Each structure stands twice: as C-alpha cells, then as structure tokens.
Amino acid sequence: MKDKRWQAFFILHQRGARPPRLDSSVILLAQVVLSSMLCVLPFLVAGCHHREVAALRVGNGAEPQDLDPHVVTGIPEHRIISTLFEGLVDCDPGDLHVIPAVAESWSVSEDGKQYVFHLRADAAWSNGDPVTADDFVYAWRRILTPTLGAQYAQMLYCLKNARAYNEGKLKNFGEVGARALDDRTLEVTLDNATPYFLSMQIHFTWYPVHRATLERFGAIDTRNSKWTRPGNLVGNGAYLLNRWVPNNFIEVVKNELYWNAKKVRQQRIVFVPMDNALTEERSFRTGELHLTENVPLLKVPAYRRDQPELIHLDPYFGSYFYRLNVTRPPLNDVRVRRALSMALDRDTLVTHVLTGGQRPARTITVPGGVAGYTCDTGIDYNVAEARRLLAEAGFPDGRGFPGVEILYNTSENHKIIAEAIQDMWKTNLNISAGLLNQDWKVYLASQRSMDFSIARASWIGDYADPNTFLECFLSDNGNNNTGWASPAYDALLAEAAHTLDPSARLDRLREAERILLEEAPVIPIYYYTRVYLKSPAVKGWQSNILGYVSFKDLYVEEAAR
C-alpha cells in the first residue's frame, strides 16, 4: 500500500426428416407446447408433488436492449441471441477452434479472399422453413443498410464493397461480396484476406434472419419492431423464445427442429437480468441461479478463501476503460485527458479493490499471446507529470477546473471503481468528479448520443485478434462514441487490413495503438479476468478467453433428493 489514506479508503470498501410445412405460428405454438409438456410430463408421472424439471437459470447482467441481432451491441444480448440463432460456423468452447454449424463444409481460395460455404440440408428455421444461402445474403444486406444505423455494420466491412454500400456510395447490393449460388451454396468475396474471418462468424452480426417474419412486422430497416417477441420470433438456433417478462426473466426452450437437437440435453434456460451484483450473489446462494454474470467485489476474497469450488477466475480477452467525450471542454484538450489517465494508480486498484486476478491496463488491447501481439508503449502512473500537464492546460493544482461526471451503468461494482477513481483524481489532481448511474438501455443511449463527459466502458474481443479492439476507434465506427477521429489512425488500420505479412500487419496495429494512447480519448483501467459463480450442478461447461458460452452443450444435473 503506497499511502495510508488509500489504505483507509479501500478498507471502507472491503464487504433427421423435415416435418411437413405448416403455418409458422402453428408450428411455433406446437413447439412451445411440446417443450412445456416434455418439461412437465416426467413429474406428472412421478407424482404431482414434484416441481417442474429444472431450468438452467443464468444471471444475465442487464435487461436486454432487444433480441434483434442487427441492432444490439452488448454481452447481455449476445448471450441470449446465441441460443436463438446460429451462424455459418461455431467454435469449440474449449480452445475456440472453428467447427461446422449451418455450413457443414467450406473451401477457401489460395489468396484467402473467397470462401464457398455448403449449407447442411437439415438446417431449418423454427417454423420448418429451410435455412438457405439467401437468408444470409438478406441478413447481411440488412445490417449494411445505411438507414438501419447498425453500430456493428463495420464488422462486415471485410466483405467486398460492404463499406461503400453501408456509406450509401453504392446502391446495388449485388456488387457486395455475398452471393447465393443456389439454396445451399453461399459464395463470399472479401476485400482483402482476413485471417480471423471464420472466427467472426460466431458473432451475432453475421447471423441469418428469417425474412418473411421480419418483414411481417416492418421494413428491412425498421428497428424495435415486434418480430423479436415471443410467438413472433423465428430463429434457427438450439432454442426457441418462450417467455419474456421485461426486467424479470427471459425463458428459452429446446427447439426440436434444430439440426443437432438430439445433442441438446437442457430443455429450458431462464435468463434473469440482475444489474445488482449483491442481489445476484444472494440468488446464487439460495439456489435461484446456477450461473452468475458477476461477483460483488467485496465478496471475491471470501469465496476464494472459503468456497474456491464455486468461484471462477478465467482469463478473459477484455479491457475495462473510460471513454472521454473529446467534444466537451475541458476534455477537448489532450493534456487534460492524459493528466486524468496518468493520475490513476491502477496497481492499487486491481490489488485492493478488484481482487479477482485482474491486471492493470496500460493499453487498450490485451497483451500476451493472442495473434502474437503486444503493444510496446502505454500509459504509466505519474502524478508529477499529470499535475504538470493539468497546469499547462490552465488548471494549476486543479484551480478553475470545471469538474467532470463519470457515467456508469447500474452496478455496485462499477460504482466502487468509479468512487476509487473519483478519490484518486481528487487526491492527485485536486479536481472533482461527480458520479451518475443509469440503467443499461439509458446508459447505451447516452453514449450513442454523446450525452456524457466520461463514461465507463469495456470491450470483450469479438474474435481472437487485436483488431477487434482497435477498429472500435476508427473515426466512422459505430462503437467509437468519443468524438475522436484521427486520419493517421484510420490509415494505419486500413494498411494493416491489406498487409499479408503477419508481422508487418501487427506493426501497423502497434503504430495505430500508439496514436490512440498518445491522444487519449480513452483511459485504460484494467484487463479483465472473468469472475463468476457456477453451481456444481452445471455440466458441460468449458471456459475460454472470449467468454463464449455454448449453451447447447450445457445441462443441469441436480443432486439426488
């Protein structure tokens, strides 16, 4: 501990054959009824005093923004959507190697720019329709449609002409690199060789959607329509959307038309939104949850000491950071931004507040091993330099500083971190920072509309490559949300995308990250570990650095009574 005052502060915080075609609504209703009967029937036979077969109950963090794979951006949404939809390929949850999904096989050209996917004959939508190559082409056209305003549209920019179409410079989607050769053959042409292209396919932005269902409730660019509601949603994943009670729970049930349904053992999964980590932990202790999204910071040491079999601290390809709105004074001054970053004692933060194996972050990308990339520069804790920069910006010893506000989504953990940073800025720079918490949907809207000064943020890699972090801060990326733009940064990432030599490509990415860290539109805070609680009753679980959960492989095995 570097200072008794810090010590006092942190001590205060220590607490087979396709069925005949029927009307989609009839099939959906039949599947839900069948799934419910399968859940209840064994217990009717055994005696009515038994409860319904156990659902896998999962703490899901926040209430989902939506279940539309083309308009959402967060992990709470991804987790549920991954049960309802499936892409061309999946990945093994143990080592993340790519495995077949809707596509049973594929081929790649020698230059790495063209893929041909062969879709399996038994891939079906939950209403009985076959999943076709056209379903993927339509879905990708939708997310790239400019008027939809999808924040993740940039993820598809590796497709030939995708960027031009999304920016409205190209009107004919037929010139974009996605073409159905026939119902079961999809040809994909890339703008340049993309080594992580297949890995990206597990992300919801690439999932197909059922065109007839979507357009029954709106146009291709309609947001927030009713197509994602129970009884309406037609998916191609291992589960069906059964019930959704906002701010209470979302229940999915096994999809008997899923091509690999025979390997799905769990009949029901219930996702419970809980943005209060203390409530979530209490629900786990009482047996109401099998898996948590978080663990209260103050309870991590006790679990590690007394119940290590329940708590998990997994390596995680993610960074926790603060976004700065560089369009607002005084954050429009790079000297102020760098001073705020240099004034944070990240070592103390991870050691005495987080206590879950996290590492202090000097960069945005996570160092060490992924694609062989580590940035060779970073932000260091340097109070003297931070004070000098603040004085040079016109605020000696903090005098005249107008104050800033830290926005975070409702969570006790985020609050504790914000309070620690608030105290560091007061102690080291003599400046004040207010705190503002908002629920998940409002918090996301505030970031999109740039209605904040400083906002808590994080990024978990969508695929195992440093580009997944750096592309977020391109000047036109929908996830930037800082107001910062650098033509030099954009140019380096564009060069990297067209550089075939792996070593030279990573050099371009390092140059770009140096610019990002020097201009400081973001403040790196720590590199994640994934800290969560898991019941021994959950079987089939495998952890990985992306935090990818294959729910179709999980099942609950309750102890005999």
C-alpha positions in Angstrom: 0.0 0.0 0.0 1.5 3.3 -1.1 -0.4 5.6 1.2 -2.3 5.3 4.5 -5.1 7.4 3.1 -5.5 4.9 0.2 -5.5 2.1 2.7 -8.3 3.7 4.7 -10.3 4.3 1.6 -10.1 0.7 0.5 -10.7 -0.8 3.9 -14.0 1.0 3.9 -14.9 -1.0 0.8 -13.9 -4.5 2.0 -17.9 -6.1 2.2 -33.5 -36.3 -39.3 -36.6 -35.8 -41.6 -38.1 -32.4 -42.1 -41.7 -32.2 -40.9 -44.5 -31.1 -43.3 -44.7 -27.3 -43.9 -47.3 -25.6 -41.8 -48.2 -22.0 -40.9 -45.3 -20.6 -38.9 -47.5 -19.5 -36.0 -49.0 -23.0 -35.7 -45.5 -24.6 -35.6 -44.2 -22.1 -33.1 -47.2 -22.8 -30.8 -46.8 -26.5 -31.2 -43.1 -26.4 -30.4 -43.7 -24.4 -27.2 -46.5 -26.7 -26.1 -44.3 -29.8 -26.8 -41.3 -28.3 -24.9 -43.5 -27.5 -22.0 -45.0 -31.0 -22.0 -41.6 -32.5 -22.1 -40.6 -30.4 -19.1 -43.7 -31.4 -17.0 -44.5 -34.9 -18.1 -41.8 -36.8 -16.1 -43.0 -35.2 -12.9 -46.7 -35.8 -13.6 -45.8 -39.5 -13.9 -43.7 -39.4 -10.7 -46.3 -37.5 -8.7 -47.7 -34.1 -8.6 -45.8 -33.1 -5.5 -42.6 -32.8 -7.6 -41.7 -29.4 -9.2 -41.1 -28.8 -12.9 -37.9 -30.1 -14.4 -35.1 -27.8 -13.5 -34.2 -25.0 -15.9 -30.7 -23.7 -16.2 -31.0 -20.3 -14.5 -28.5 -17.7 -15.6 -27.7 -14.3 -14.2 -27.6 -12.1 -17.3 -26.5 -8.7 -16.0 -28.7 -6.1 -17.6 -32.2 -6.3 -19.2 -31.5 -6.9 -22.9 -31.8 -3.9 -25.2 -33.5 -6.1 -27.8 -33.1 -9.5 -29.3 -32.5 -8.3 -32.9 -29.0 -9.4 -33.8 -28.6 -6.4 -36.1 -29.3 -3.6 -33.7 -27.9 -4.8 -30.3 -24.3 -4.3 -29.1 -23.9 -5.9 -25.7 -23.0 -9.1 -24.0 -26.3 -9.5 -22.2 -28.0 -9.6 -25.6 -25.3 -11.8 -27.3 -25.7 -14.5 -24.6 -29.5 -14.9 -25.3 -29.3 -14.4 -29.1 -26.7 -17.1 -29.4 -29.3 -19.6 -28.2 -31.9 -18.4 -30.7 -29.8 -18.1 -33.8 -26.8 -19.8 -35.4 -24.3 -18.7 -38.0 -22.3 -20.4 -40.7 -19.8 -21.8 -38.2 -19.5 -22.2 -34.5 -16.4 -22.7 -32.3 -15.4 -25.2 -29.8 -15.9 -23.6 -26.4 -12.7 -25.1 -25.1 -10.0 -24.0 -27.5 -12.1 -21.8 -29.9 -11.2 -23.7 -33.0 -13.8 -23.3 -35.7 -16.4 -26.1 -36.2 -19.3 -26.5 -38.7 -22.7 -25.1 -37.9 -25.2 -24.1 -40.6 -22.4 -24.7 -43.0 -21.3 -28.3 -43.0 -18.2 -27.5 -45.0 -16.4 -24.7 -46.8 -13.5 -24.0 -49.1 -11.1 -21.0 -49.3 -9.2 -19.7 -52.3 -5.4 -19.6 -52.3 -5.3 -15.8 -51.9 -7.7 -16.0 -48.9 -10.3 -13.7 -50.5 -13.0 -16.1 -51.4 -15.0 -18.6 -49.4 -17.6 -21.0 -50.6 -19.9 -22.4 -47.8 -22.0 -25.5 -48.3 -25.1 -25.4 -46.1 -26.4 -28.6 -44.5 -29.7 -30.0 -45.8 -31.3 -30.3 -42.4 -30.7 -26.7 -41.3 -34.2 -25.4 -40.6 -35.9 -22.3 -39.2 -38.1 -22.9 -36.2 -41.2 -22.7 -38.4 -40.0 -25.5 -40.6 -38.6 -23.5 -43.5 -35.1 -24.5 -44.7 -32.2 -22.2 -43.9 -30.9 -21.0 -47.3 -27.9 -19.1 -48.6 -30.3 -16.3 -49.4 -31.1 -15.9 -45.7 -27.5 -15.0 -45.1 -27.4 -12.6 -48.0 -30.6 -10.9 -46.9 -29.3 -10.6 -43.3 -26.0 -9.1 -44.4 -27.8 -6.6 -46.7 -30.0 -5.6 -43.7 -27.2 -4.9 -41.3 -25.3 -2.9 -44.0 -28.4 -0.9 -45.0 -27.5 2.7 -44.1 -30.9 3.6 -42.7 -30.8 0.8 -40.2 -27.9 2.6 -38.5 -26.4 -0.7 -37.1 -23.5 0.1 -34.8 -21.8 -3.2 -35.7 -22.1 -2.7 -39.5 -18.4 -2.1 -39.7 -17.7 -5.7 -38.7 -18.8 -6.7 -42.2 -16.5 -4.2 -44.0 -14.2 -7.1 -44.8 -16.8 -8.1 -47.5 -16.0 -6.7 -50.9 -17.8 -3.3 -51.4 -19.6 -3.6 -48.0 -18.3 -0.3 -46.8 -19.3 1.6 -49.9 -22.8 0.1 -49.6 -23.1 1.0 -45.9 -22.0 4.5 -46.6 -24.5 5.0 -49.4 -21.9 5.3 -52.1 -23.0 2.0 -53.7 -26.7 1.4 -54.3 -26.7 -2.1 -55.7 -26.1 -4.8 -53.1 -25.4 -7.3 -55.8 -21.9 -5.8 -56.0 -21.2 -6.6 -52.4 -19.3 -9.8 -51.8 -22.1 -12.1 -50.7 -23.9 -14.2 -53.3 -26.2 -17.3 -53.1 -25.1 -19.7 -55.9 -28.1 -21.9 -55.0 -30.2 -22.6 -51.9 -27.3 -24.4 -50.2 -24.2 -22.7 -51.5 -23.0 -19.3 -50.4 -20.1 -17.5 -52.1 -18.3 -14.8 -50.0 -15.8 -12.5 -51.5 -13.6 -10.4 -49.2 -12.0 -7.1 -49.9 -8.7 -8.5 -48.6 -7.5 -11.6 -46.9 -8.9 -11.6 -43.3 -7.2 -14.2 -41.1 -10.0 -14.1 -38.5 -12.9 -14.1 -40.9 -14.2 -17.6 -39.8 -13.8 -16.7 -36.1 -16.0 -13.7 -36.6 -18.9 -15.8 -37.7 -19.8 -16.7 -34.1 -20.8 -13.1 -33.5 -24.5 -12.2 -33.8 -23.9 -9.6 -36.5 -23.3 -12.4 -39.0 -26.4 -14.5 -38.0 -29.1 -15.0 -40.6 -32.7 -13.7 -40.0 -36.0 -15.1 -41.3 -37.0 -12.5 -44.0 -40.8 -13.3 -44.0 -41.1 -12.9 -40.3 -39.0 -9.7 -40.1 -40.9 -8.0 -42.9 -44.3 -9.1 -41.5 -43.6 -6.5 -38.7 -41.8 -3.8 -40.6 -39.4 -2.9 -43.4 -35.8 -4.1 -43.7 -34.5 -1.0 -41.8 -37.2 -1.0 -39.1 -35.7 -1.0 -35.5 -37.5 -2.1 -32.4 -40.4 -4.0 -34.1 -42.3 -6.9 -32.6 -40.6 -9.6 -34.7 -38.3 -10.4 -31.7 -41.2 -11.0 -29.3 -42.4 -14.4 -28.0 -44.7 -16.1 -30.5 -43.3 -14.0 -33.3 -39.5 -14.7 -33.4 -38.5 -17.4 -35.9 -34.9 -18.5 -35.3 -32.6 -21.3 -36.4 -30.8 -21.9 -33.1 -30.9 -24.6 -30.5 -33.7 -22.9 -28.5 -37.0 -21.0 -29.0 -38.0 -17.8 -27.3 -40.9 -18.9 -25.0 -41.5 -16.1 -22.5 -40.1 -12.6 -21.9 -41.2 -10.7 -18.9 -39.3 -7.4 -19.1 -36.9 -6.8 -16.1 -37.9 -10.2 -14.7 -36.8 -13.1 -16.9 -36.4 -14.4 -20.5 -37.1 -18.1 -21.0 -36.0 -20.2 -24.0 -37.0 -23.8 -24.6 -35.4 -26.5 -26.8 -36.0 -26.2 -30.5 -36.9 -29.7 -31.7 -36.3 -28.6 -35.4 -32.7 -27.6 -34.7 -30.4 -29.7 -36.9 -28.5 -31.0 -33.9 -31.4 -31.2 -31.4 -30.5 -34.8 -30.4 -27.4 -33.5 -28.7 -29.1 -30.7 -26.8 -29.9 -32.0 -23.3 -31.2 -29.0 -21.5 -34.9 -28.4 -22.1 -35.2 -24.9 -20.6 -32.9 -22.0 -19.9 -34.0 -18.9 -17.9 -32.0 -15.7 -18.2 -32.5 -13.4 -15.3 -31.5 -9.7 -15.7 -29.7 -8.6 -12.5 -27.6 -5.4 -12.5 -27.1 -5.6 -8.8 -24.3 -7.9 -8.1 -25.2 -8.3 -4.4 -28.7 -9.4 -5.4 -27.3 -11.8 -8.0 -24.9 -13.4 -5.5 -27.7 -13.8 -2.9 -29.8 -15.5 -5.6 -26.9 -17.9 -6.3 -26.5 -18.7 -2.6 -30.2 -19.5 -2.3 -30.1 -21.8 -5.4 -32.2 -19.5 -7.6 -29.3 -19.1 -10.1 -26.8 -21.7 -11.4 -24.6 -19.2 -13.1 -23.8 -15.5 -12.3 -22.6 -12.8 -14.6 -20.6 -11.1 -11.8 -19.5 -11.4 -8.2 -19.6 -8.5 -5.8 -16.1 -7.1 -5.5 -16.3 -7.2 -1.7 -17.1 -10.9 -1.7 -14.4 -12.2 -4.0 -11.8 -12.7 -1.3 -14.2 -14.7 0.9 -15.2 -17.0 -2.0 -11.6 -17.5 -3.0 -10.7 -18.4 0.6 -13.8 -20.4 1.7 -15.5 -21.8 -1.4 -13.0 -21.9 -4.2 -15.0 -24.6 -6.0 -17.8 -22.1 -6.7 -15.9 -19.1 -7.9 -14.1 -19.0 -11.2 -11.4 -16.5 -12.3 -10.9 -17.2 -16.0 -8.5 -15.4 -18.4 -10.6 -13.0 -20.5 -9.8 -11.2 -23.7 -11.2 -7.9 -22.5 -10.4 -4.4 -21.3 -12.2 -2.1 -18.8 -11.7 1.6 -19.7 -13.3 5.0 -19.6 -14.5 6.8 -22.7 -13.9 10.5 -22.8 -16.2 12.9 -24.8 -13.5 14.9 -26.6 -16.1 17.3 -27.9 -16.7 18.7 -24.4 -14.3 21.1 -22.6 -12.1 20.5 -20.8 -11.8 17.0 -22.3 -11.2 18.5 -25.8 -7.6 19.3 -24.5 -5.3 16.3 -24.9 -3.3 17.5 -21.9 -6.3 17.2 -19.6 -7.1 13.7 -21.0 -3.5 12.5 -20.5 -3.4 14.0 -17.0 -6.6 12.2 -16.0 -5.1 8.9 -17.2 -1.7 9.4 -15.6 -3.3 10.2 -12.2 -4.7 6.7 -11.8 -2.9 4.2 -9.6 -4.1 1.1 -11.4 -1.8 -1.3 -9.4 -3.6 -0.3 -6.2 -7.0 -0.5 -7.9 -6.6 -4.1 -9.0 -4.8 -5.2 -5.8 -7.1 -3.7 -3.2 -10.4 -3.1 -4.9 -10.9 -5.7 -7.6 -9.1 -8.7 -6.0 -10.1 -11.1 -8.8 -6.8 -11.5 -10.6 -7.3 -8.6 -12.9 -4.2 -6.8 -14.3 -3.6 -3.0 -14.5 -4.1 -1.8 -18.1 -1.5 0.5 -19.8 -3.0 -0.2 -23.2 -6.5 -0.9 -24.8 -5.5 -4.2 -26.3 -4.9 -7.1 -24.0 -1.2 -8.0 -24.1 0.3 -11.5 -24.2 -0.1 -14.1 -26.8 -3.3 -13.5 -28.9 -2.0 -13.4 -32.5 1.5 -12.7 -31.1 0.6 -9.1 -30.4 1.6 -6.8 -27.5 1.8 -3.0 -27.8 5.2 -1.8 -26.8 4.0 1.5 -25.2 1.4 2.5 -22.7 0.1 4.9 -20.0 2.1 5.0 -16.8 1.1 6.2 -13.3 2.9 9.5 -13.0 1.3 12.1 -10.7 4.0 14.7 -11.2 3.6 14.6 -15.0 -0.2 14.6 -14.6 0.0 17.8 -12.5 2.3 19.4 -14.9 0.0 18.7 -17.9 -3.0 19.9 -16.0 -1.3 23.2 -15.1 -0.1 23.6 -18.7 -3.8 23.2 -19.7 -4.7 26.2 -17.5 -5.7 24.4 -14.2 -2.7 24.6 -11.8 -3.4 22.5 -8.7 -6.9 21.9 -10.2 -7.9 25.6 -9.8 -10.6 26.6 -12.3 -11.2 23.0 -13.4 -14.9 22.9 -14.3 -15.4 19.3 -13.0 -16.5 16.2 -14.8 -19.0 13.4 -14.3 -18.4 9.7 -14.6 -21.4 7.8 -16.2 -21.7 4.1 -15.4 -24.5 1.5 -15.9 -26.2 0.5 -12.7 -23.9 -1.9 -10.8 -22.3 -1.9 -7.4 -19.0 -3.0 -8.9 -18.9 -0.1 -11.4 -19.9 2.3 -8.6 -17.0 1.1 -6.3 -14.5 1.5 -9.2 -15.8 5.0 -10.0 -15.6 6.0 -6.4 -12.0 4.9 -6.2 -11.1 6.8 -9.4 -13.0 9.8 -8.1 -10.9 9.8 -5.0 -7.6 9.4 -6.9 -8.4 12.4 -9.1 -9.3 14.5 -6.0 -6.1 13.4 -4.2 -3.7 13.6 -7.1 -5.1 16.5 -9.1 -7.4 18.3 -6.7 -10.3 18.1 -9.2 -13.8 16.9 -8.6 -15.7 14.3 -10.5 -19.4 13.6 -10.0 -21.0 10.1 -10.4 -24.1 9.3 -12.5 -25.5 5.8 -12.8 -28.2 4.9 -15.4 -29.9 1.6 -16.3 -28.4 -0.4 -19.2 -30.7 0.9 -22.0 -30.5 4.6 -21.0 -26.7 4.3 -20.5 -26.3 2.9 -24.0 -28.4 5.7 -25.4 -26.4 8.3 -23.6 -23.2 7.0 -25.1 -24.7 6.8 -28.6 -25.9 10.4 -28.4 -22.7 11.6 -26.8 -24.6 12.9 -23.8 -21.8 12.3 -21.2 -18.4 13.6 -20.2 -16.7 10.4 -19.1 -18.4 7.0 -19.4 -17.4 3.6 -18.0 -16.9 1.2 -20.9 -15.4 -2.2 -21.7 -14.7 -4.3 -24.7 -14.5 -8.0 -24.9 -12.9 -9.3 -28.0 -15.4 -10.5 -30.7 -12.7 -12.6 -32.1 -9.1 -13.5 -31.1 -7.2 -10.7 -32.7 -6.1 -7.2 -31.5 -8.0 -5.6 -34.4 -11.3 -6.3 -32.5 -10.3 -3.6 -30.0 -8.6 -1.1 -32.3 -11.3 -1.0 -35.0 -13.7 0.4 -32.4 -12.0 3.7 -32.5 -12.0 4.3 -36.2 -13.5 7.7 -36.9 -16.6 6.2 -38.5 -17.1 3.2 -36.2 -20.4 3.0 -34.5 -18.8 1.9 -31.3 -16.3 4.8 -31.1 -18.6 7.1 -29.0 -15.8 9.5 -28.1 -15.9 12.2 -30.8 -12.3 11.4 -31.5 -11.0 11.0 -35.0 -7.5 10.5 -36.5 -6.9 10.2 -40.2 -3.4 8.7 -39.4 -5.0 6.1 -37.1 -7.6 5.2 -39.7 -4.9 4.9 -42.4 -2.8 2.5 -40.3 -5.7 0.2 -39.7 -6.6 0.3 -43.4 -2.9 -0.6 -44.2 -3.0 -3.4 -41.7 -6.1 -4.9 -43.3 -4.3 -5.1 -46.7 -1.0 -6.3 -45.3 -0.5 -10.0 -46.0 2.7 -10.4 -43.9 1.6 -11.2 -40.3 4.5 -9.5 -38.7 4.2 -6.3 -40.8 0.4 -6.3 -40.1 0.9 -6.3 -36.4 3.5 -3.5 -36.7 0.8 -1.3 -38.3 -1.6 -2.1 -35.5 1.1 -1.1 -32.9 1.6 2.2 -34.6 -2.1 2.8 -34.6 -2.4 2.0 -30.9 0.5 4.3 -30.0 -1.6 7.2 -31.6 -4.7 6.1 -29.6 -2.8 6.1 -26.3 -1.0 9.4 -27.1 -4.2 11.3 -27.9 -6.1 9.6 -25.0 -9.7 9.6 -26.0 -9.9 6.6 -23.7 -8.4 5.8 -20.3 -7.3 2.1 -20.0 -8.0 0.9 -16.4 -7.6 -2.9 -16.2 -7.5 -6.1 -18.2 -10.4 -8.4 -17.2 -10.5 -11.8 -15.7 -13.9 -13.3 -15.9 -15.1 -13.6 -12.3 -18.3 -15.6 -11.8 -20.0 -18.2 -9.7 -21.0 -21.6 -11.1 -23.0 -24.3 -9.4 -21.6 -27.9 -9.5 -24.9 -28.9 -11.0 -24.0 -27.3 -14.3 -22.4 -29.8 -16.6 -20.7 -29.4 -20.0 -19.1 -26.1 -19.1 -15.9 -25.0 -20.8 -14.2 -21.6 -20.3 -12.3 -19.7 -22.9 -10.6 -16.2 -23.3 -13.6 -14.8 -25.2 -16.1 -15.8 -22.5 -18.1 -17.6 -25.2 -20.7 -19.9 -23.7 -22.1 -22.8 -25.8 -25.5 -23.1 -24.1 -26.5 -26.0 -26.3 -23.7 -28.0 -24.6 -24.8 -27.2 -21.0 -27.3 -29.0 -18.8 -28.3 -29.1 -15.2 -27.7 -32.3 -13.2 -29.4 -31.7 -9.8 -28.2 -33.8 -6.9 -30.5 -36.7 -6.0 -33.1 -35.9 -3.3 
